[in-house]
Amino acid sequence: MDRVETMQVFVRVAETGSFTKAADSLGLPRATVSSAVQQLEASLGARLLQRTTRRVHLTQDGSALLERCYQLLSDFEEISGLFKQAPAQASGKLKVDVPSRLARRMIAPALPAFFKLYPEIELELRCTDRAINLIQEGVDCVLRVGQPENSSMVARPLGQFELMNCASPAYLAKHGVPDNPADLARHWAINYISPTTGRSTLWEYSEDGVIVNLEMPSRVAVNNAETYIACCLAGMGLIQVPAYDVRDHIASGELLEVMPQARAGAMPIYALYPHRRHLSGRVQVFIDWIATLLPPDLQARPLLLALPLAD
């Protein structure tokens, strides 16, 4: 095997944590996979993997190499197709990570149209709300709602989701309808636990142009958007949620908007991807497609520029 092939084998072993699983996925004998990793270790003069009876773990040197391999292999693949593929002919495996509600309500229903445009792309669609290490997990790009934390990633703004305050008719019949933030003292909120900080987010509203945060009484806290809305439908309290997420519930009367004059600030949505001199064609067409898919649900669509976050 040449150096590129041994790197590809090493990456697959690191991702699966197993020589056997890596061999199965690559269609190679296990002995060939083991030999390729040994060849790479010998050429680099470093131990990359710690073998145990149950699983293979990366050493410190292995973790450092894995990050570089992702970049090198992506660049190599991009160079290989640079002169033989037009942008509309993007192909290969694309791994993205998106919030579960966005995946279910927006992206999944529109995938037939995406694959009609790009039939040669193989998409792995992951659904999480937590921050992840794109390099270590081999993810090409992520979509995140909310302001990204400081990062070495490139952040491409896609717009802002308008938030609204909601409650079920049953809850409002029992506790009354809050007319303004002063009424919130006698109400319950359903707390949402941030997957990034692990803490419950505060109730938020704007007063004379100033953002005010309020800690409200709560009997239940959740860390999942589906559960957050389900608890509201069950009459457990008030929530602040993107309007697109509850559009159907509002239309059917299952949920009602309250205090429209005291909404939280809009939440931005970003596409994040690693710094690379040449952005992969697959990532580029996917982000461009998402940018056209989302606007009907955005409060405002800013200029679509790829801006690096401050370190």
C-alpha positions in Angstrom: 0.0 0.0 0.0 1.1 3.6 -0.6 1.1 6.2 2.1 -2.3 7.5 1.2 -3.9 4.1 1.4 -2.3 3.3 4.8 -3.7 6.6 6.1 -7.1 5.7 4.8 -6.9 2.3 6.6 -5.6 4.0 9.8 -8.6 6.4 9.8 -11.1 3.6 9.4 -9.5 1.7 12.3 -9.6 4.8 14.5 -13.2 5.5 13.6 -14.5 2.0 14.2 -12.1 1.2 17.1 -11.6 -2.3 15.7 -9.3 -3.9 13.1 -12.0 -6.4 12.3 -14.7 -3.8 11.7 -12.3 -1.7 9.7 -11.4 -4.6 7.5 -15.1 -5.5 6.9 -16.0 -1.9 6.0 -13.0 -1.7 3.6 -13.5 -5.1 2.1 -9.9 -6.1 3.1 -8.5 -9.0 5.1 -7.9 -8.2 8.7 -4.2 -9.1 8.3 -3.9 -6.5 5.5 -5.4 -3.8 7.7 -3.2 -4.7 10.7 -0.1 -4.7 8.4 -1.0 -1.3 6.9 -1.2 0.2 10.4 2.1 -1.4 11.4 3.6 -0.1 8.1 2.4 3.5 8.9 3.7 3.3 12.5 7.1 2.1 11.3 7.4 4.8 8.7 6.5 7.5 11.2 8.4 6.0 14.1 5.5 6.4 16.5 2.9 4.1 18.1 -0.5 5.2 16.9 -2.9 2.7 18.4 -3.1 1.0 21.8 -4.5 -2.5 21.3 -6.6 -4.3 23.9 -8.6 -7.5 23.8 -11.8 -5.6 23.2 -11.0 -2.3 21.5 -8.4 -0.3 19.8 -7.6 3.2 21.3 -5.7 6.1 19.8 -2.5 7.1 21.5 -1.6 10.8 21.9 0.4 10.6 18.7 -2.5 8.7 17.0 -5.0 11.4 17.9 -2.7 14.1 16.5 -2.2 12.1 13.3 -5.9 11.4 12.9 -6.7 15.1 12.8 -4.1 15.7 10.1 -5.2 12.6 8.1 -8.7 14.0 7.8 -7.4 17.2 6.4 -4.8 15.5 4.1 -7.2 12.9 2.7 -9.9 15.5 2.1 -7.4 17.7 0.3 -6.1 14.7 -1.7 -9.7 13.7 -2.7 -10.4 17.3 -3.7 -7.3 17.5 -5.8 -8.0 14.2 -7.5 -11.4 15.5 -8.7 -10.4 19.1 -9.3 -10.1 18.8 -13.1 -12.7 16.1 -13.8 -15.7 17.3 -11.8 -17.9 20.3 -12.2 -19.5 21.6 -9.0 -22.9 20.1 -10.0 -21.2 16.7 -10.2 -20.1 16.6 -6.6 -19.8 13.0 -5.4 -18.6 10.8 -2.5 -19.5 10.5 1.1 -20.7 13.5 3.0 -21.1 13.4 6.8 -23.1 16.2 8.5 -24.5 16.7 12.0 -27.7 18.8 12.5 -30.2 19.4 15.3 -32.8 16.6 15.4 -35.8 18.9 14.9 -34.2 20.5 11.8 -33.4 17.1 10.5 -36.9 15.7 10.9 -39.0 18.8 10.0 -36.9 20.4 7.3 -34.0 18.4 5.9 -35.4 14.9 5.7 -38.6 15.8 3.8 -36.5 17.7 1.2 -33.8 15.1 0.6 -35.4 13.7 -2.6 -34.8 17.1 -4.2 -31.2 17.2 -3.0 -30.4 13.8 -4.4 -32.1 14.7 -7.7 -29.5 17.5 -7.9 -26.6 15.5 -6.6 -27.2 11.8 -7.2 -23.6 10.8 -6.7 -23.4 12.0 -3.1 -23.8 9.5 -0.2 -25.1 11.4 2.8 -24.6 10.4 6.4 -27.1 12.6 8.4 -26.3 12.7 12.2 -28.7 14.3 14.6 -27.4 15.9 17.8 -27.8 19.2 19.6 -24.4 19.1 21.4 -21.1 20.6 20.3 -18.9 18.0 18.7 -15.3 17.9 17.5 -15.7 17.7 13.7 -12.1 16.5 13.1 -12.1 13.7 15.7 -15.6 12.5 14.7 -14.9 12.8 11.0 -17.8 15.2 10.4 -17.6 17.5 7.3 -20.0 20.2 8.6 -22.6 20.9 11.2 -25.7 23.1 11.5 -26.2 24.8 14.8 -28.9 27.1 16.2 -27.6 29.8 18.5 -24.4 31.8 18.7 -21.3 29.6 18.2 -18.7 29.6 20.9 -15.2 30.7 20.0 -13.8 28.2 17.6 -11.3 27.6 14.9 -14.2 26.6 12.6 -15.5 28.7 9.8 -19.0 29.9 10.6 -21.3 30.7 7.7 -24.5 32.5 8.8 -27.7 31.3 7.3 -30.2 33.5 9.1 -32.2 33.8 12.3 -35.1 31.8 13.7 -37.8 34.0 15.3 -38.8 32.8 18.8 -42.2 32.8 20.3 -43.7 32.2 23.8 -46.1 29.3 23.9 -48.4 27.3 26.2 -51.2 24.8 25.9 -54.8 25.8 26.2 -55.1 23.5 29.2 -52.2 25.2 31.0 -53.6 28.7 30.3 -57.1 27.6 31.5 -55.6 26.5 34.8 -53.1 29.3 35.4 -54.4 32.2 33.4 -52.9 34.0 30.4 -49.8 36.1 31.1 -50.3 39.6 29.5 -46.8 40.9 30.2 -43.5 39.8 31.9 -44.7 41.0 35.3 -47.2 38.2 35.2 -44.5 35.5 34.9 -44.0 35.3 38.7 -47.2 33.3 39.0 -46.4 30.9 36.1 -44.3 27.8 35.5 -41.8 27.4 32.7 -40.4 24.2 31.2 -36.6 24.6 31.5 -34.4 23.6 28.6 -31.0 22.3 29.5 -28.3 23.5 27.1 -26.4 20.6 25.5 -23.3 22.8 25.5 -23.2 24.2 29.1 -25.4 21.6 30.9 -27.3 24.4 32.5 -30.9 25.5 32.2 -31.5 28.5 29.9 -33.1 31.5 31.4 -36.4 33.0 30.3 -35.6 36.0 28.0 -37.5 39.0 26.8 -36.8 42.5 25.5 -37.7 45.6 27.4 -37.1 49.0 25.9 -34.5 47.5 23.6 -32.7 45.8 26.5 -32.5 42.0 26.8 -33.8 40.8 30.2 -33.1 37.3 31.6 -35.4 35.8 34.2 -35.2 32.6 36.3 -38.7 31.2 36.4 -40.2 28.4 38.6 -40.1 25.0 36.9 -41.2 21.5 37.7 -39.5 19.8 34.7 -36.2 20.4 32.8 -35.4 18.6 29.5 -32.4 18.5 27.2 -34.2 17.6 23.9 -36.3 19.8 21.7 -38.9 17.1 21.0 -39.4 16.5 24.8 -39.5 20.3 25.4 -42.4 20.7 23.0 -44.1 17.5 24.2 -44.1 18.8 27.8 -45.7 22.1 26.7 -48.4 20.2 24.9 -49.0 18.2 28.1 -49.6 21.5 30.0 -46.5 21.5 32.1 -45.7 25.2 31.5 -44.5 27.9 29.2 -41.8 27.6 26.6 -39.8 29.8 24.3 -39.3 28.0 21.0 -38.5 28.8 17.3 -41.7 29.6 15.5 -41.0 27.1 12.7 -40.9 24.3 15.4 -44.5 24.8 16.6 -46.2 26.2 13.4 -48.4 23.1 13.1 -49.3 23.1 16.8 -50.3 26.8 16.6 -52.3 26.3 13.5 -54.2 23.3 15.1 -54.8 25.2 18.3 -52.8 22.7 20.4 -50.5 25.5 21.5 -51.2 29.3 21.8 -48.8 32.2 21.6 -48.7 34.5 24.6 -47.0 37.8 25.2 -46.0 38.4 21.5 -44.8 41.8 22.5 -42.2 40.3 24.9 -40.4 37.7 22.7 -36.8 36.5 23.2 -34.2 37.6 20.7 -34.0 35.7 17.4 -31.6 32.8 17.3 -29.0 32.7 14.5 -28.3 29.5 12.6 -24.9 28.7 11.3 -23.2 26.1 9.1 -19.8 25.3 10.7 -16.9 23.5 9.0 -13.1 23.2 9.4 -10.7 25.7 8.0 -9.5 24.5 4.6 -7.9 26.3 1.7 -10.3 24.6 -0.7 -13.8 23.7 0.7 -14.9 20.3 -0.4 -17.4 20.4 -3.3 -19.8 18.1 -1.4 -19.8 20.4 1.6 -20.2 23.5 -0.6 -23.2 22.2 -2.5 -24.9 20.9 0.7 -24.5 24.3 2.5 -25.7 26.2 -0.6 -28.7 23.8 -0.7 -29.5 24.4 3.0 -29.3 28.1 2.4 -32.1 27.9 -0.2 -34.1 25.5 2.0 -34.3 27.5 5.2 -35.3 31.1 4.2 -39.1 30.6 4.4 -38.6 29.9 8.1 -36.1 32.6 8.8 -36.9 36.0 10.3 -34.2 37.6 8.2 -31.6 36.3 5.8 -28.2 38.0 6.2 -25.5 38.1 3.6 -24.2 34.6 3.2 -20.5 34.9 3.9 -18.1 32.4 5.3 -16.6 34.2 8.3 -14.0 32.7 10.7 -15.0 33.0 14.3 -12.6 34.9 16.6 -10.1 32.7 18.4 
